[in-house]
Amino acid sequence: MSQPEAPPRRSAVAIAMIVIGLMILIPSGLCTSVFAGGAFMSLFTESGGAQDFFMVVTEALFIGAPFIAIGTLLLVMGLRRPRVR
């Protein structure tokens, strides 16, 4: 009897890219969403109004978006790398 072929596996580079991408993406996404959520809550609780809300959300996205983009890029590149046998 012949042995069934093993399914293709991810290479070490692909696994490293996925892990590093997740390590960047998850904390930066959570941090950015906490800042945006805090700004959204202060929109209803404080007298600053919409101007403060948009200022804080813009600042959170300006600081967090590059790290979210880098983490997402590494994750997608790691998932799209061809599998090896």
C-alpha positions as CSV (number, residue, x, y, z in Angstrom):
1,M,0.0,0.0,0.0
2,S,1.2,3.5,-0.8
3,Q,1.1,6.1,1.9
4,P,-1.3,9.0,1.4
5,E,0.4,12.3,0.6
6,A,0.9,14.6,3.5
7,P,-1.0,17.9,3.2
8,P,1.2,20.9,2.3
9,R,2.5,22.9,5.3
10,R,3.4,26.5,5.7
11,S,7.1,27.5,5.6
12,A,8.9,28.9,8.6
13,V,9.0,32.4,7.0
14,A,5.2,32.3,6.4
15,I,4.6,31.3,10.1
16,A,6.9,34.0,11.3
17,M,5.2,36.6,9.1
18,I,1.8,35.5,10.5
19,V,2.9,35.6,14.1
20,I,4.6,39.0,13.8
21,G,1.7,40.4,11.9
22,L,-0.7,39.3,14.6
23,M,1.6,40.6,17.4
24,I,1.5,44.0,15.8
25,L,-2.1,44.0,14.6
26,I,-4.0,42.9,17.7
27,P,-2.5,45.4,20.3
28,S,-2.5,48.3,17.9
29,G,-6.1,47.6,16.8
30,L,-7.2,47.2,20.4
31,C,-5.5,50.4,21.5
32,T,-6.9,52.4,18.6
33,S,-10.4,51.1,19.2
34,V,-10.2,51.8,23.0
35,F,-9.2,55.4,22.2
36,A,-12.0,55.8,19.6
37,G,-14.5,54.1,22.0
38,G,-13.5,56.5,24.8
39,A,-14.0,59.4,22.5
40,F,-17.4,58.1,21.6
41,M,-18.3,57.8,25.2
42,S,-17.1,61.3,26.0
43,L,-19.3,62.6,23.2
44,F,-22.3,61.8,25.3
45,T,-21.0,62.4,28.8
46,E,-18.9,65.6,28.5
47,S,-19.6,69.0,27.2
48,G,-16.8,69.1,24.6
49,G,-19.1,68.1,21.8
50,A,-18.4,66.7,18.4
51,Q,-15.3,68.7,17.9
52,D,-13.4,66.9,20.7
53,F,-14.8,63.6,19.4
54,F,-13.5,64.1,15.9
55,M,-10.2,65.4,17.2
56,V,-9.5,62.4,19.4
57,V,-10.7,59.9,16.8
58,T,-8.5,61.5,14.1
59,E,-5.5,61.5,16.4
60,A,-6.1,57.8,17.3
61,L,-6.3,56.8,13.7
62,F,-3.4,59.0,12.7
63,I,-1.2,57.2,15.3
64,G,-2.7,53.7,15.1
65,A,-3.4,53.3,11.4
66,P,0.2,52.8,10.2
67,F,0.7,50.0,12.7
68,I,-2.6,48.4,11.8
69,A,-1.7,48.5,8.2
70,I,1.8,47.0,8.8
71,G,0.3,44.2,10.9
72,T,-2.4,43.5,8.3
73,L,0.1,43.5,5.5
74,L,2.4,41.0,7.2
75,L,-0.6,38.8,8.1
76,V,-1.9,38.7,4.6
77,M,1.5,38.2,3.0
78,G,2.1,35.3,5.4
79,L,-1.2,33.7,4.6
80,R,-0.7,34.0,0.9
81,R,2.8,32.5,0.7
82,P,2.7,29.3,-1.1
83,R,2.7,26.1,1.0
84,V,5.6,23.7,0.8
85,R,5.4,19.9,0.8
